[in-house]
Amino acid sequence: MSFQTNLNVISIIKGLIKQRKCRLSCAGESMMPLYQPGEIVNIIPIESDIKIGEIVLYYTKEKTGYFLVLHRIHYIAKEYVVVKGDNNYAFDIPIKKCCILG
């Protein structure tokens, strides 16, 4: 699941996650069959260390703007994690832990 956004929206979502009031609609098929396009997911704050197998919402900066992505963690390093959509063949580019929103 991913969709394009901007830094202002990311800031609002961070605030909503902290208040446990963030619900997002899935877009795309990368997390099928677990999440279907249009399905609503609740995003909660991370309260302890992240673990392999958990699904996280993170943001990434690409040439065309910022994107929110909901994918599963497959590898954890000191400052980075490697994630992948359940329905994808390839792993995403490693992301900084500080980019994980919930």
C-alpha positions in Angstrom: 0.0 0.0 0.0 1.4 3.4 -0.8 0.1 6.8 -1.7 1.6 10.2 -2.6 1.4 13.0 0.0 3.4 16.0 1.3 5.3 16.9 4.5 2.3 18.7 6.0 0.1 15.6 5.7 2.9 13.5 7.2 3.1 15.9 10.2 -0.7 15.6 10.7 -0.6 11.8 10.5 2.3 11.7 13.1 0.1 13.7 15.5 -2.9 11.5 14.9 -0.9 8.3 15.4 0.3 9.6 18.8 -3.3 10.2 19.8 -4.3 6.7 18.4 -6.7 8.3 16.0 -5.2 7.5 12.7 -7.1 5.5 10.1 -6.0 5.2 6.5 -7.5 3.7 3.4 -5.3 1.2 1.6 -4.2 2.0 -1.9 -2.5 -0.5 -4.2 -2.1 -4.3 -4.1 1.3 -4.7 -2.5 -0.1 -6.0 0.8 -2.8 -8.4 -0.7 -4.3 -10.7 0.4 -3.9 -9.3 3.9 -5.1 -5.8 3.0 -7.4 -5.1 0.0 -7.4 -1.8 -1.9 -9.9 0.5 -0.1 -9.7 -1.3 3.2 -9.3 0.9 6.3 -6.4 0.2 8.6 -5.8 1.6 12.1 -2.2 2.9 12.6 -0.9 2.9 16.2 2.3 4.3 17.7 5.3 2.0 18.1 5.5 1.4 21.8 8.6 -0.9 21.9 11.4 -2.1 19.6 10.2 -3.1 16.1 10.4 -6.7 15.2 10.8 -8.8 12.1 7.4 -9.7 10.7 5.6 -6.5 11.9 3.8 -4.3 9.5 4.8 -0.6 9.6 3.7 2.6 8.0 6.7 4.7 6.9 7.3 7.7 4.6 9.8 7.9 1.8 11.0 10.8 -0.4 11.1 10.1 -4.1 11.6 12.2 -7.2 7.9 12.9 -7.5 7.3 13.7 -3.8 6.7 12.0 -0.5 4.9 8.6 -0.2 3.4 6.7 2.7 4.0 3.0 2.5 2.5 0.1 4.6 4.9 -2.9 4.4 6.2 -5.8 6.5 9.7 -5.8 8.1 12.1 -8.4 6.9 15.5 -7.3 8.3 16.5 -4.9 11.0 20.0 -3.2 11.2 21.2 -0.5 13.6 19.7 2.5 11.8 17.8 0.9 8.9 15.2 -1.7 8.2 14.3 -3.6 5.0 10.7 -4.0 4.2 8.6 -5.6 1.5 5.0 -5.8 0.5 3.5 -9.3 1.0 2.4 -9.3 -2.7 5.8 -7.9 -4.0 8.7 -10.0 -5.3 11.4 -7.4 -4.5 12.4 -5.7 -1.2 12.1 -2.0 -0.9 15.2 0.2 -0.6 16.3 0.1 3.0 14.6 2.9 5.1 15.8 4.7 8.1 14.1 3.8 11.4 13.2 7.4 12.0 11.0 7.3 8.9 8.7 4.8 10.5 5.4 6.4 11.6 3.6 3.6 13.3 
